[in-house]
Amino acid sequence: MTVLTIRDLTIRIAGRNLLDGANLQIDDGRKVGLVGRNGAGKSTLLRAITHELQPDGGEIRLAARARMAHVAQEAPGGDEPLLDIVLAADTERAGLLAEADSHPDPTRLAEIHDRLIGIRADSAPARAGAILSGLGFDAAAQARPSREFSGGWRMRVALARALFLEPELLLLDEPTNHLDLEATMWLEGWLSRFPGAAIVVSHDRGLLERCVDSIAHLDRAQITLYQGNFANFVRIRAERMAQQAAQNVRIAAERAHIQSFVDRFRAKATKARQAQSRLKALERLPPIEAVVEDHPVRFAFPAPEELAPPILSLTGCSVGYGGPPILKGMNLRLDPDDRIALLGANGNGKSTLAKLLAGRLQPEGGAYFRNKALRVGYFAQHQAEELDLAGTPLTHMQAALPKATETQCRAQLARFGLDADRADNRITALSGGEKARLLLALTTRDAPQLLILDEPTNHLDIDAREALVKALADYPGAVVLITHDPHLVELAADRLWLVADGAVTPFDGDLDDYRALLAERARGGASKGEAGGARAGARRERAGTRVATAPLRARLKEVEAALERLAREDALIEKRLSDPTTYARFKPEDITWANTRRAAIAKDVAALEEEWLDLSAQLEAA
């Protein structure tokens, strides 16, 4: 069954065609990711589907009796408990219950109760509670009035209302923007099980790869549907663009060949007829199609000076805000090349830990070591609210780097795609993604050795997120990440710390292991004690493994450090030997020694690499 049909749809905004005769058909159960450049018209299309916007032409038809739900811009902020707000989203259930309380006709009452059974009204509170729990609201929070929650948490309630309806067509516009990693993982699982159709607008690549089976690409006022997830869409589109580029080259060469004949013989009477036939052939050639590629997005973090490890360490540390400590008993260490992502639901203290590591909070107990030369770049998720709206990216950078020239300030902004035009735009004219780029440029202006990024991708589109991943891969310093984007965690982090129950502990495993842990916790119930015992046993087993493998890990670090030292020494000797002035300044025996030393280094490196492979194999086996 076809749930939604869009035929010859045209939408104009401010004289510009966002959609021009576009077509799309969505069948029952199909999950479609809607993608396109910022400003292409994705959110506008959703508004047209929900009848918030009247199109300029064409047809949008929803299947008869099909229910549609979308996430409202705001959730109510009154005195109603969260659970009641979600239950009220099902207006049919609410109306039937109200009618059952007051209707005197037994026949009508029987009809009402039959219908309530049909729509599973009795299980509605449990279903609503499960959805709210998955989005981070425990039983106590579900009973609190919505006015007590911030805007971000109310948006979760709005999402819960849409999910609770279980409609035939669900519209989601950036559903993960206000979710933490745990809630994002829960939403992915919910969408995978959802039996209805869905249109999902998202910049979260992980969501588009795990939860949709088609991609609708909105480009040049048209919608093209691709089968498969986002990775498949990228592959197919790249292949098509390559084919189009090759065809363009062939057509251009043929045009040039025919045009050269025409130019040579147009004035010659004996060749005039042939020239005219060539002109007709030229007219029949297909036009050269533009291969439209977005401007590549690139980020570049300035390289910091090296520091000796550790750059920062905590021993028995506690931290809070003057009352009972939020986190306590922390024993943590950061080395120059660490890439760490923080796991844990919102409210458990991840941002508090980030502020402690950044020096924004002081420890309330324990030993705290910080390298005196350490520079920290701290990206806070709410910093955009502190920008001077009357200023420009350039004025902000000049204020942050008072000793730098204007050229140097513009160069730092350009590292994050803020070119000359954008650098001079007022902050009020910048998009959310451009503000995020400005904050990244400000965060890294001093070439920090430690980057702490708290939700850096909230307003970045897919291309900018990929640029951030690549920039982090090239960045030689340490990174601590707080993000709801599993794709970023998987590609940019090699260690995970779990922030929960007032403690910070290393998490042994990857995100798949963490998903399994969350699923196990969600099951809970009667087997909670048994599961807890199993987890405790597993933790003891992992702890024993860590103790047994500690000497291997220590030796592995020593080998890696030795390889780095030898590589630096070899590069220095090679540089000197390649300098022609070296042979004039040094004695022949010095040159001989340098060559001998390089040979010795090569031998030592080979032995250390062999040892590294052996140690790695032993660790893998353990």
C-alpha positions as CSV (number, residue, x, y, z in Angstrom):
1,M,0.0,0.0,0.0
2,T,1.2,3.5,-0.8
3,V,1.1,5.7,2.3
4,L,2.2,9.0,0.7
5,T,2.1,10.2,-2.9
6,I,3.8,13.5,-4.0
7,R,3.2,14.4,-7.7
8,D,4.5,17.4,-9.7
9,L,5.1,19.3,-6.5
10,T,6.2,22.9,-6.8
11,I,7.1,25.2,-3.9
12,R,8.5,28.7,-4.3
13,I,10.0,30.7,-1.4
14,A,11.0,34.3,-1.9
15,G,10.9,33.8,-5.7
16,R,13.2,30.8,-5.6
17,N,12.0,27.3,-6.7
18,L,12.8,24.9,-3.8
19,L,10.8,22.2,-5.6
20,D,9.8,22.2,-9.3
21,G,7.6,19.4,-10.4
22,A,9.0,17.0,-7.8
23,N,7.7,13.4,-7.4
24,L,8.0,10.9,-4.5
25,Q,6.1,7.8,-3.5
26,I,6.4,6.1,-0.1
27,D,5.0,2.7,0.6
28,D,3.8,1.2,3.9
29,G,6.7,0.3,6.2
30,R,9.3,2.2,4.1
31,K,11.9,4.2,6.1
32,V,13.2,7.1,3.9
33,G,16.1,9.4,4.8
34,L,15.6,12.8,3.3
35,V,18.9,14.5,2.5
36,G,20.2,17.5,0.7
37,R,22.3,20.6,1.2
38,N,21.4,23.2,3.8
39,G,18.7,25.4,2.3
40,A,17.6,22.8,-0.3
41,G,14.1,22.7,1.2
42,K,14.0,19.5,3.3
43,S,12.1,21.1,6.3
44,T,9.9,23.0,3.9
45,L,8.9,19.8,2.2
46,L,7.9,18.3,5.6
47,R,5.8,21.5,6.3
48,A,4.0,21.0,3.0
49,I,3.3,17.3,3.8
50,T,1.8,18.3,7.2
51,H,-0.3,21.1,5.5
52,E,1.5,23.9,7.4
53,L,2.5,25.3,4.0
54,Q,0.5,25.6,0.9
55,P,2.4,24.4,-2.2
56,D,2.4,26.5,-5.4
57,G,1.4,23.5,-7.5
58,G,1.1,19.7,-7.6
59,E,-0.5,17.2,-5.3
60,I,0.3,15.7,-1.8
61,R,-1.9,12.8,-1.0
62,L,-2.0,10.7,2.2
63,A,-3.6,7.3,2.0
64,A,-7.2,7.1,3.3
65,R,-7.5,6.5,7.1
66,A,-3.7,6.7,7.4
67,R,-2.5,8.6,10.5
68,M,0.4,11.0,10.3
69,A,2.6,12.3,13.1
70,H,5.4,14.8,13.3
71,V,7.5,16.3,16.0
72,A,6.0,19.6,17.1
73,Q,8.4,22.6,17.4
74,E,7.6,22.9,21.1
75,A,6.2,20.7,23.8
76,P,3.7,22.2,26.3
77,G,5.4,23.9,29.3
78,G,2.6,23.8,31.8
79,D,1.7,21.9,35.0
80,E,0.8,18.6,33.3
81,P,3.0,15.6,34.1
82,L,5.1,14.4,31.2
83,L,3.3,11.1,31.1
84,D,-0.1,12.8,30.7
85,I,1.3,15.1,27.9
86,V,2.4,12.0,25.9
87,L,-0.9,10.2,26.5
88,A,-2.9,13.2,25.4
89,A,-1.2,13.0,22.0
90,D,-3.7,10.2,21.1
91,T,-6.7,12.4,20.8
92,E,-9.0,9.4,19.9
93,R,-8.2,7.6,23.1
94,A,-8.6,10.8,25.2
95,G,-11.9,11.5,23.6
96,L,-13.2,8.0,24.1
97,L,-12.2,7.9,27.7
98,A,-13.9,11.2,28.3
99,E,-17.1,10.0,26.5
100,A,-17.1,6.8,28.5
101,D,-17.1,8.7,31.8
102,S,-20.3,10.6,30.8
103,H,-22.3,8.7,28.2
104,P,-25.5,7.2,29.6
105,D,-26.3,4.9,26.6
106,P,-25.2,1.3,27.3
107,T,-25.0,0.5,23.5
108,R,-22.7,3.5,22.9
109,L,-20.6,2.5,26.0
110,A,-20.2,-1.0,24.5
111,E,-19.0,0.5,21.2
112,I,-16.6,2.8,23.1
113,H,-15.1,-0.1,25.1
114,D,-14.7,-2.2,22.0
115,R,-12.9,0.6,20.3
116,L,-10.7,1.2,23.4
117,I,-9.7,-2.5,23.3
118,G,-9.0,-2.2,19.5
119,I,-6.6,0.7,20.0
120,R,-4.9,-0.9,23.1
121,A,-6.0,1.9,25.4
122,D,-5.2,-0.2,28.5
123,S,-1.5,-0.6,27.6
124,A,-1.1,3.1,26.6
125,P,0.4,4.3,29.9
126,A,3.0,1.5,29.8
127,R,3.9,2.2,26.2
128,A,4.2,6.0,26.8
129,G,6.3,5.3,29.9
130,A,8.6,3.0,28.0
131,I,9.1,5.6,25.3
132,L,9.8,8.4,27.9
133,S,12.2,6.0,29.7
134,G,14.1,5.3,26.4
135,L,14.4,9.1,25.9
136,G,16.0,9.6,29.3
137,F,13.0,10.2,31.7
138,D,12.9,7.9,34.7
139,A,9.6,7.2,36.6
140,A,10.0,10.2,38.9
141,A,10.7,12.5,36.0
142,Q,7.6,11.3,34.1
143,A,5.5,12.5,37.0
144,R,7.0,16.0,37.1
145,P,5.3,18.9,35.4
146,S,6.8,19.8,32.0
147,R,7.5,23.4,33.0
148,E,10.4,22.2,35.2
149,F,12.3,21.0,32.2
150,S,14.6,22.9,29.8
151,G,13.8,23.5,26.2
152,G,16.0,20.6,25.1
153,W,14.3,18.1,27.4
154,R,10.8,19.4,26.3
155,M,11.8,18.6,22.7
156,R,12.3,15.0,23.8
157,V,8.7,15.1,25.1
158,A,7.6,16.3,21.7
159,L,9.4,13.4,20.1
160,A,7.9,11.0,22.6
161,R,4.4,12.3,21.6
162,A,5.0,11.6,18.0
163,L,6.5,8.1,18.6
164,F,3.6,7.2,21.0
165,L,1.0,7.6,18.2
166,E,2.6,4.8,16.2
167,P,1.2,6.4,13.0
168,E,1.2,5.0,9.5
169,L,3.5,7.9,8.5
170,L,6.0,9.4,10.9
171,L,7.9,12.6,10.0
172,L,11.1,13.4,11.9
173,D,13.2,16.5,11.4
174,E,16.6,16.2,13.1
175,P,15.3,13.9,15.8
176,T,18.7,13.4,17.5
177,N,19.6,17.0,18.0
178,H,18.5,17.1,21.6
179,L,19.4,13.5,22.5
180,D,22.4,12.1,24.2
181,L,24.2,9.0,22.9
182,E,22.1,6.6,25.0
183,A,18.8,8.1,23.8
184,T,20.1,8.2,20.2
185,M,20.9,4.5,20.4
186,W,17.4,3.8,21.8
187,L,15.8,5.8,19.0
188,E,17.7,3.8,16.4
189,G,16.4,0.6,17.9
190,W,12.8,2.0,18.1
191,L,12.9,3.1,14.5
192,S,14.3,-0.3,13.3
193,R,11.2,-2.0,14.9
194,F,8.6,0.6,13.9
195,P,6.2,-1.0,11.5
196,G,5.0,2.2,9.8
197,A,6.6,4.4,7.1
198,A,8.9,7.3,8.1
199,I,10.6,10.3,6.5
200,V,13.7,11.2,8.5
201,V,15.6,14.4,7.9
202,S,18.9,14.1,9.7
203,H,22.6,14.9,9.6
204,D,23.3,11.9,11.8
205,R,25.1,9.5,9.4
206,G,24.8,6.6,11.8
207,L,21.0,7.0,11.9
208,L,20.8,7.2,8.1
209,E,22.9,4.0,7.7
210,R,21.2,1.9,10.4
211,C,17.6,2.9,10.3
212,V,16.5,3.7,6.7
213,D,16.1,1.6,3.7
214,S,15.9,4.4,1.1
215,I,17.4,7.8,0.6
216,A,15.4,10.7,-1.0
217,H,17.9,13.2,-2.3
218,L,16.6,16.8,-2.7
219,D,18.8,18.5,-5.2
220,R,18.2,21.2,-7.8
221,A,14.4,21.3,-7.0
222,Q,14.0,17.6,-7.7
223,I,13.7,14.5,-5.5
224,T,15.6,11.4,-6.5
225,L,15.0,8.1,-4.6
226,Y,17.9,5.7,-4.0
227,Q,17.4,2.2,-2.7
228,G,19.5,1.3,0.4
229,N,21.0,3.3,3.2
230,F,23.2,6.4,3.2
231,A,26.4,4.6,2.4
232,N,24.8,3.0,-0.6
233,F,23.5,6.4,-1.7
234,V,27.0,8.0,-1.5
235,R,28.4,5.1,-3.6
236,I,25.7,5.2,-6.3
237,R,25.8,9.0,-6.6
238,A,29.6,9.1,-6.9
239,E,29.4,6.5,-9.7
240,R,26.7,8.5,-11.5
241,M,28.7,11.7,-11.2
242,A,31.8,10.0,-12.5
243,Q,29.8,8.7,-15.5
244,Q,28.3,12.1,-16.2
245,A,31.8,13.7,-16.0
246,A,33.2,11.2,-18.5
247,Q,30.2,11.7,-20.8
248,N,30.8,15.5,-20.6
249,V,34.4,15.0,-21.7
250,R,33.3,12.9,-24.7
251,I,30.6,15.4,-25.8
252,A,32.9,18.4,-25.3
253,A,35.6,16.7,-27.5
254,E,33.1,15.9,-30.2
255,R,31.7,19.5,-30.2
256,A,35.2,20.9,-30.4
257,H,36.1,18.6,-33.4
258,I,32.9,19.6,-35.3
259,Q,33.3,23.3,-34.5
260,S,36.9,23.3,-35.8
261,F,35.6,21.9,-39.2
262,V,32.9,24.5,-39.3
263,D,35.3,27.3,-38.5
264,R,37.8,26.1,-41.2
265,F,35.3,25.6,-44.1
266,R,32.3,27.8,-43.4
267,A,33.7,30.5,-45.9
268,K,34.6,28.1,-48.7
269,A,31.9,27.6,-51.3
270,T,32.9,24.0,-52.0
271,K,32.6,23.1,-48.3
272,A,29.6,25.2,-47.3
273,R,27.1,22.4,-47.6
274,Q,29.3,20.1,-45.4
275,A,29.8,22.9,-42.9
276,Q,26.0,23.4,-42.6
277,S,25.5,19.7,-42.1
278,R,28.1,19.7,-39.3
279,L,26.3,22.7,-37.7
280,K,23.1,20.6,-37.6
281,A,25.0,17.7,-36.1
282,L,26.4,20.1,-33.5
283,E,22.8,21.1,-32.6
284,R,21.8,17.5,-32.2
285,L,24.5,16.7,-29.7
286,P,23.1,16.5,-26.1
287,P,23.9,19.5,-23.9
288,I,26.7,19.2,-21.4
289,E,25.1,18.5,-18.0
290,A,26.6,20.3,-15.1
291,V,28.1,17.9,-12.6
292,V,27.0,19.7,-9.4
293,E,29.3,19.0,-6.5
294,D,29.0,20.8,-3.2
295,H,32.1,22.8,-2.3
296,P,34.3,20.3,-0.4
297,V,34.2,21.0,3.4
298,R,37.6,20.9,5.1
299,F,38.6,21.5,8.7
300,A,42.2,21.8,9.9
301,F,43.3,22.0,13.5
302,P,46.7,23.7,14.0
303,A,49.4,21.3,15.2
304,P,50.5,21.8,18.8
305,E,53.9,21.4,20.3
306,E,54.6,18.0,21.8
307,L,54.4,17.4,25.6
308,A,55.7,14.5,27.7
309,P,53.1,12.1,29.0
310,P,51.0,12.3,31.0
311,I,49.6,15.7,30.2
312,L,47.0,15.4,32.9
313,S,46.1,12.9,35.7
314,L,43.6,12.6,38.5
315,T,44.1,10.5,41.6
316,G,41.2,10.0,44.0
317,C,39.7,13.2,42.7
318,S,36.2,14.6,43.4
319,V,34.4,17.5,41.8
320,G,31.1,19.3,42.2
321,Y,29.5,22.6,42.6
322,G,29.8,23.2,46.4
323,G,27.3,20.6,47.6
324,P,27.7,16.8,47.5
325,P,30.3,15.9,44.8
326,I,28.9,15.0,41.3
327,L,31.8,12.7,40.6
328,K,34.2,11.2,43.1
329,G,37.1,8.8,43.5
330,M,38.4,9.4,39.9
331,N,41.7,7.8,38.9
332,L,42.3,8.9,35.3
333,R,45.2,9.7,33.1
334,L,45.5,11.6,29.8
335,D,48.4,11.1,27.4
336,P,49.2,13.3,24.4
337,D,47.7,10.9,21.8
338,D,44.6,9.8,23.7
339,R,41.2,9.8,21.9
340,I,38.5,9.3,24.5
341,A,34.7,9.5,24.2
342,L,32.6,9.8,27.3
343,L,29.6,7.5,27.7
344,G,26.7,8.0,30.0
345,A,23.2,9.5,30.0
346,N,22.6,13.2,30.3
347,G,22.8,14.4,33.9
348,N,25.4,11.9,35.0
349,G,28.3,14.4,35.0
350,K,29.9,14.2,31.5
351,S,30.0,18.0,31.1
352,T,31.1,18.4,34.7
353,L,34.1,16.1,34.0
354,A,34.8,18.1,30.8
355,K,34.9,21.4,32.8
356,L,37.3,19.8,35.3
357,L,39.6,18.6,32.6
358,A,39.4,22.0,30.9
359,G,40.3,23.9,34.1
360,R,36.8,25.5,34.4
361,L,36.2,23.7,37.7
362,Q,38.7,22.9,40.4
363,P,38.8,19.5,42.2
364,E,37.3,19.3,45.6
365,G,39.6,16.5,46.8
366,G,42.4,14.2,45.6
367,A,45.5,14.8,43.7
368,Y,45.3,16.7,40.4
369,F,48.3,17.0,38.0
370,R,48.4,19.2,34.9
371,N,51.4,19.8,32.7
372,K,52.3,23.5,33.1
373,A,52.7,24.0,29.4
374,L,49.3,22.3,28.5
375,R,46.9,24.4,26.4
376,V,43.3,23.2,26.3
377,G,40.7,24.0,23.6
378,Y,37.3,23.6,25.1
379,F,34.2,23.6,22.9
380,A,31.0,23.9,25.0
381,Q,27.7,23.1,23.5
382,H,26.0,26.3,24.7
383,Q,28.8,28.7,23.8
384,A,26.9,29.9,20.7
385,E,24.6,31.7,23.1
386,E,27.5,33.8,24.3
387,L,28.5,35.2,20.9
388,D,28.2,38.9,20.3
389,L,25.3,39.1,17.8
390,A,26.4,42.5,16.5
391,G,30.0,41.2,15.8
392,T,31.4,39.1,13.0
393,P,33.6,36.0,12.9
394,L,36.6,38.3,12.2
395,T,35.9,40.6,15.2
396,H,35.5,37.6,17.5
397,M,38.8,36.1,16.3
398,Q,40.6,39.5,16.6
399,A,39.4,39.8,20.2
400,A,40.5,36.2,20.9
401,L,44.0,36.8,19.3
402,P,44.8,40.5,20.1
403,K,48.4,40.1,19.0
404,A,47.6,38.5,15.6
405,T,47.3,40.3,12.3
406,E,44.1,40.5,10.4
407,T,45.6,38.1,7.9
408,Q,46.4,35.5,10.6
409,C,42.9,35.8,12.0
410,R,41.3,35.3,8.6
411,A,43.6,32.3,8.0
412,Q,42.4,30.7,11.3
413,L,38.8,31.2,10.3
414,A,39.5,29.8,6.8
415,R,40.7,26.5,8.4
416,F,37.0,25.9,9.2
417,G,35.4,27.0,6.0
418,L,34.7,30.6,7.0
419,D,36.0,32.4,3.9
420,A,36.4,36.1,3.3
421,D,32.6,36.7,2.8
422,R,31.5,34.7,5.8
423,A,34.2,36.2,8.0
424,D,32.6,39.6,7.6
425,N,29.0,38.5,8.1
426,R,27.2,39.5,11.3
427,I,26.6,36.7,13.7
428,T,22.9,37.2,13.3
429,A,23.3,36.2,9.6
430,L,25.2,33.0,10.3
431,S,23.5,29.6,10.2
432,G,23.8,27.2,13.1
433,G,26.5,25.3,11.3
434,E,28.5,28.4,10.6
435,K,28.4,29.4,14.3
436,A,29.6,25.9,15.2
437,R,32.6,26.4,12.7
438,L,33.4,29.8,14.3
439,L,33.4,28.2,17.8
440,L,35.7,25.4,16.5
441,A,38.0,28.1,15.1
442,L,38.0,30.0,18.4
443,T,38.5,26.8,20.4
444,T,41.7,25.8,18.4
445,R,43.2,29.3,18.0
446,D,46.1,28.6,20.3
447,A,47.0,25.2,18.9
448,P,46.0,23.3,22.1
449,Q,47.5,20.0,23.0
450,L,44.1,18.8,24.4
451,L,40.8,19.3,22.7
452,I,37.6,18.9,24.7
453,L,34.6,18.8,22.4
454,D,31.1,18.8,24.1
455,E,28.5,18.1,21.4
456,P,30.4,19.7,18.5
457,T,28.2,18.3,15.8
458,N,24.8,19.6,16.9
459,H,24.5,22.0,14.0
460,L,26.9,20.5,11.5
461,D,25.6,18.9,8.3
462,I,26.8,15.5,7.1
463,D,29.7,16.9,5.1
464,A,30.9,19.1,7.9
465,R,30.7,16.1,10.3
466,E,32.9,14.1,7.9
467,A,35.3,17.0,7.8
468,L,35.5,17.0,11.6
469,V,36.2,13.3,11.6
470,K,39.1,13.8,9.1
471,A,40.5,16.8,11.0
472,L,40.5,14.8,14.3
473,A,42.3,11.9,12.5
474,D,45.0,14.3,11.4
475,Y,45.2,16.2,14.8
476,P,48.3,15.0,16.8
477,G,47.0,16.1,20.2
478,A,44.6,14.4,22.7
479,V,40.9,14.5,22.3
480,V,38.0,14.1,24.8
481,L,34.6,13.8,23.1
482,I,31.0,14.2,24.4
483,T,28.7,13.5,21.5
484,H,25.4,11.9,20.6
485,D,26.8,10.9,17.2
486,P,27.8,7.2,17.3
487,H,29.5,7.6,13.9
488,L,31.8,10.2,15.3
489,V,32.6,8.1,18.3
490,E,33.4,5.0,16.2
491,L,35.7,6.9,13.9
492,A,37.4,9.4,16.3
493,A,37.7,7.6,19.6
494,D,39.9,4.6,20.6
495,R,39.0,4.6,24.3
496,L,35.7,4.9,26.1
497,W,35.0,6.2,29.7
498,L,31.7,5.5,31.3
499,V,30.3,8.3,33.5
500,A,27.6,6.8,35.7
501,D,26.6,6.5,39.4
502,G,29.0,9.3,40.5
503,A,32.1,7.6,39.0
504,V,34.2,7.6,35.9
505,T,35.5,4.2,34.8
506,P,37.2,2.9,31.6
507,F,34.7,0.9,29.5
508,D,36.1,-2.3,28.1
509,G,34.6,-2.7,24.7
510,D,33.2,-0.8,21.8
511,L,29.9,0.9,21.0
512,D,28.3,-2.5,20.1
513,D,29.2,-3.8,23.6
514,Y,27.7,-0.6,25.1
515,R,24.5,-1.1,23.1
516,A,24.3,-4.6,24.4
517,L,24.8,-3.3,28.0
518,L,22.0,-0.8,27.5
519,A,19.7,-3.5,26.1
520,E,20.5,-5.7,29.1
521,R,19.7,-3.0,31.5
522,A,16.5,-2.2,29.7
523,R,15.3,-5.8,30.0
524,G,15.9,-5.7,33.8
525,G,12.8,-7.1,35.5
526,A,12.9,-10.4,37.3
527,S,16.4,-11.3,36.0
528,K,17.9,-8.0,37.3
529,G,19.8,-9.7,40.2
530,E,21.0,-12.5,38.0
531,A,22.1,-10.1,35.3
532,G,23.8,-8.0,37.9
533,G,25.7,-11.0,39.2
534,A,26.7,-11.9,35.7
535,R,27.9,-8.4,35.0
536,A,29.8,-8.4,38.2
537,G,31.4,-11.7,37.2
538,A,32.2,-10.3,33.8
539,R,33.8,-7.2,35.4
540,R,35.9,-9.4,37.7
541,E,37.0,-11.4,34.7
542,R,37.9,-8.3,32.7
543,A,39.7,-6.9,35.7
544,G,41.7,-10.1,36.0
545,T,42.5,-9.9,32.3
546,R,43.7,-6.3,32.7
547,V,46.0,-7.3,35.6
548,A,47.4,-10.2,33.6
549,T,48.0,-8.2,30.5
550,A,49.4,-5.1,32.3
551,P,53.1,-6.0,31.7
552,L,52.2,-6.6,28.0
553,R,50.5,-3.2,27.7
554,A,53.4,-1.5,29.5
555,R,56.0,-3.1,27.2
556,L,53.9,-2.2,24.1
557,K,53.9,1.5,25.1
558,E,57.7,1.3,25.6
559,V,58.1,-0.2,22.2
560,E,55.9,2.4,20.6
561,A,57.8,5.2,22.3
562,A,61.2,3.7,21.2
563,L,59.9,3.4,17.6
564,E,58.9,7.1,17.7
565,R,62.3,8.1,19.0
566,L,64.1,6.2,16.4
567,A,61.9,7.5,13.6
568,R,62.7,11.1,14.7
569,E,66.4,10.4,14.9
570,D,66.4,8.8,11.5
571,A,64.5,11.7,10.0
572,L,67.0,14.1,11.5
573,I,70.0,12.2,10.1
574,E,68.4,11.9,6.7
575,K,67.7,15.6,6.6
576,R,71.3,16.4,7.4
577,L,72.7,13.9,4.9
578,S,70.5,15.4,2.2
579,D,71.8,18.9,2.8
580,P,74.8,19.6,0.4
581,T,76.4,21.9,3.0
582,T,76.8,18.9,5.4
583,Y,79.6,17.4,3.4
584,A,81.6,20.7,3.6
585,R,81.0,21.3,7.3
586,F,81.7,17.7,8.6
587,K,84.6,15.3,8.5
588,P,84.4,12.2,6.3
589,E,84.4,10.0,9.4
590,D,81.3,11.9,10.7
591,I,79.5,11.2,7.5
592,T,80.5,7.5,7.7
593,W,79.2,7.4,11.3
594,A,75.8,8.9,10.3
595,N,75.3,6.3,7.6
596,T,76.3,3.5,10.0
597,R,73.9,4.9,12.6
598,R,71.1,4.9,10.0
599,A,71.8,1.3,9.3
600,A,71.7,0.5,13.0
601,I,68.4,2.4,13.4
602,A,66.9,0.4,10.6
603,K,68.0,-2.9,12.2
604,D,66.6,-1.7,15.6
605,V,63.3,-0.6,14.1
606,A,62.8,-4.0,12.4
607,A,63.4,-5.8,15.7
608,L,61.0,-3.5,17.6
609,E,58.3,-3.8,14.9
610,E,58.6,-7.6,15.2
611,E,58.3,-7.4,18.9
612,W,55.3,-5.0,18.6
613,L,53.5,-7.5,16.3
614,D,54.2,-10.3,18.8
615,L,53.0,-8.2,21.8
616,S,49.8,-7.2,19.9
617,A,49.1,-10.8,19.0
618,Q,49.5,-11.8,22.7
619,L,47.1,-9.0,23.8
620,E,44.6,-9.9,21.2
621,A,44.6,-13.5,22.4
622,A,44.3,-12.4,26.0
